[in-house]
Amino acid sequence: MTVRDPIIPVLLEKVYELIKGKIDKVQQPVVETLAKRILEQISDEDLLARNESDLYGAVLSLWHLLNQHDQAEIVVKVYNPTLAGNGWQSTHTIVEILTPDCAFLVDSVRMALKRLDVTSHLMLSGPHRVHKDNKNVITEIGGENGKLQTLFHIEVDRMSDRKEMKQLEEEIRDSLKDVKLVTDDWQVMREQMISVAKDLKKAKCLWINPERMKQLNS
């Protein structure tokens, strides 16, 4: 059995302490829940390569993404975080994605990166059931209420050309829009097929039983 480095729990606890110290008390539990759901995906090796400030900054950035956008939106953000501008930093370019949950999201993002020959060094993703009140404020994450949204935090090769970063944003966004269109259409088609199947079954029963047809026509 692999023994976990004792530094890891201490590092994560420091992240949660930053949340308690900097986030409004009402939202602290929700942000901490999000942090735990995200950070538990990171391997110990990757965690050891980071400090608590940068981990906190990455979580907070995803929190803002959830808070600032409608739950039906597809949002893609590609940027280089800095201490001055974002309060945290990374040696990689960061790709953040927020999208309504559906099938094929991870594969679609991977293919979009591959098409542009962009290497991913870390990809965190997962669906989160997010509940917002009538003022559009998040009140719960990971509970039974709300809508399923998928968040991505991806670290790719460092990019400095803004045009290339914009191209990456558009490539991923277009791919996810296509996926949503296909999966939404599939659900509609499925419901129509079920309806047609029921009509066919009913028609078959009527054809087999002429007396039943007479009763319906009387």
C-alpha positions in Angstrom: 0.0 0.0 0.0 1.3 3.4 -1.0 1.9 5.7 2.0 0.8 9.3 1.4 3.3 12.0 1.8 2.4 13.7 5.2 2.9 17.1 3.5 -0.2 16.6 1.4 -2.9 16.9 4.1 -1.0 19.9 5.5 -1.0 21.6 2.1 -4.7 21.0 1.5 -5.5 22.2 5.0 -3.7 25.4 4.2 -5.9 25.9 1.1 -9.0 25.4 3.2 -7.7 27.9 5.8 -7.3 30.5 3.0 -10.9 29.9 2.0 -12.0 30.4 5.6 -9.9 33.5 5.9 -10.8 35.2 2.6 -14.3 34.1 1.5 -17.5 35.5 2.9 -18.8 33.3 5.7 -22.0 32.5 3.9 -20.2 31.2 0.8 -17.3 29.5 2.7 -18.9 26.0 2.9 -19.8 26.0 -0.7 -16.4 27.1 -1.9 -14.7 24.6 0.4 -16.9 21.8 -1.1 -15.9 22.9 -4.6 -12.2 22.9 -3.6 -12.4 19.4 -2.2 -14.1 18.1 -5.3 -11.5 19.6 -7.5 -8.3 19.0 -5.5 -9.1 15.4 -4.7 -8.5 14.7 -8.4 -4.9 15.9 -8.3 -2.2 13.3 -7.8 0.1 13.7 -4.8 3.0 14.3 -7.2 1.2 17.2 -8.9 0.1 18.6 -5.5 3.7 18.6 -4.2 4.7 20.7 -7.2 2.3 23.5 -6.1 1.8 25.8 -3.2 -1.4 26.6 -1.3 -1.7 30.1 -2.8 -1.7 28.8 -6.4 -4.1 26.0 -5.5 -6.4 28.5 -3.8 -6.2 30.8 -6.8 -7.1 28.0 -9.2 -10.1 27.0 -7.2 -11.3 30.6 -6.7 -11.1 31.2 -10.5 -13.4 28.2 -11.2 -15.7 29.5 -8.4 -16.0 32.8 -10.2 -16.6 31.1 -13.5 -19.6 29.2 -11.9 -20.9 32.4 -10.2 -20.6 34.8 -13.1 -22.3 32.8 -15.9 -25.7 31.4 -16.6 -26.0 27.7 -16.2 -26.9 27.1 -19.8 -23.7 28.9 -21.1 -20.6 27.3 -22.6 -17.6 29.3 -21.3 -14.0 28.8 -22.3 -11.2 30.9 -20.9 -7.5 30.6 -21.9 -5.1 32.8 -20.0 -1.7 33.0 -18.2 -2.5 33.8 -14.5 -0.2 36.3 -12.8 0.2 37.3 -9.1 -0.5 40.9 -10.0 -3.6 40.3 -12.1 -5.1 37.1 -10.7 -3.5 36.5 -7.3 -1.8 33.3 -8.4 0.5 32.0 -11.1 1.4 29.0 -13.1 4.3 27.9 -15.4 1.6 26.7 -17.8 -1.2 28.4 -19.8 -4.6 27.7 -18.1 -7.7 26.5 -19.9 -10.9 26.8 -17.9 -14.2 25.4 -19.2 -17.7 25.6 -17.9 -20.5 23.8 -19.7 -23.8 22.1 -19.1 -23.0 18.4 -18.5 -23.5 16.0 -21.3 -21.8 13.0 -22.9 -18.5 13.1 -24.8 -17.1 16.3 -23.2 -13.7 15.0 -22.2 -13.0 13.3 -25.5 -14.2 16.4 -27.4 -11.8 18.6 -25.4 -8.9 16.2 -25.9 -9.6 16.1 -29.7 -9.7 19.9 -29.9 -6.4 20.2 -28.1 -4.9 17.5 -30.5 -6.1 19.3 -33.6 -4.1 22.4 -32.5 -1.2 20.3 -31.4 -1.5 21.5 -27.8 -0.1 19.3 -25.1 -2.1 18.9 -21.8 0.0 18.5 -18.6 -2.9 18.3 -16.2 -6.6 17.9 -16.9 -9.2 18.1 -14.1 -12.8 17.7 -15.0 -16.0 16.5 -13.5 -19.7 17.2 -13.3 -21.0 19.2 -10.3 -24.7 19.6 -9.4 -24.9 23.4 -8.8 -28.0 25.0 -7.2 -28.6 28.7 -7.5 -31.2 30.8 -5.8 -33.5 33.3 -7.4 -30.8 35.9 -7.2 -28.4 33.6 -9.2 -26.3 33.0 -6.1 -24.8 29.5 -5.6 -26.2 27.9 -2.5 -25.2 24.3 -2.9 -22.7 22.2 -4.9 -22.8 18.4 -5.1 -26.2 18.0 -3.5 -29.4 16.7 -4.8 -30.7 20.0 -6.2 -29.6 22.2 -9.1 -28.3 21.6 -12.6 -25.4 19.4 -13.6 -22.5 21.5 -14.9 -19.0 20.3 -15.9 -15.9 22.2 -15.0 -12.5 21.8 -16.5 -9.1 23.0 -15.3 -6.5 22.2 -17.9 -2.8 23.1 -17.8 -1.2 23.2 -21.3 2.1 24.2 -22.8 2.9 27.9 -22.1 1.4 30.2 -24.8 2.4 33.8 -25.3 0.7 34.6 -28.6 -2.8 36.0 -27.9 -4.0 35.0 -31.3 -3.1 31.3 -30.6 -4.8 31.5 -27.2 -8.0 33.0 -28.9 -7.9 30.2 -31.5 -7.7 27.6 -28.8 -10.7 29.2 -27.0 -12.7 29.2 -30.2 -11.8 25.6 -31.2 -12.9 24.2 -27.8 -16.0 26.3 -27.6 -17.1 25.3 -31.2 -16.5 21.6 -30.4 -18.6 21.8 -27.2 -21.4 23.6 -29.0 -21.4 20.8 -31.6 -21.5 18.2 -28.9 -24.4 19.9 -27.1 -26.3 20.2 -30.4 -25.9 16.5 -31.1 -26.7 15.3 -27.6 -29.7 17.6 -27.3 -31.0 16.4 -30.7 -30.4 12.8 -29.7 -32.7 13.2 -26.7 -35.4 14.7 -28.9 -35.0 11.9 -31.5 -35.1 9.3 -28.7 -38.4 10.7 -27.4 -39.8 10.7 -30.9 -38.7 7.1 -31.5 -40.4 6.0 -28.3 -43.6 7.8 -29.4 -43.5 6.2 -32.8 -42.8 2.8 -31.3 -45.8 3.1 -29.1 -48.0 4.2 -32.0 -46.7 1.2 -34.1 -47.4 -1.2 -31.2 -50.9 0.3 -30.9 -51.5 0.0 -34.6 -50.3 -3.6 -34.6 -52.7 -4.5 -31.8 -55.6 -3.0 -33.7 -54.7 -4.9 -36.9 -54.5 -8.2 -35.0 -57.8 -7.6 -33.1 -60.5 -6.3 -35.6 -63.0 -6.3 -32.8 -61.0 -3.8 -30.9 -61.0 -1.6 -34.0 -64.7 -1.8 -34.1 -65.0 -0.7 -30.5 -62.8 2.3 -31.1 -64.8 3.3 -34.2 -68.2 3.0 -32.5 
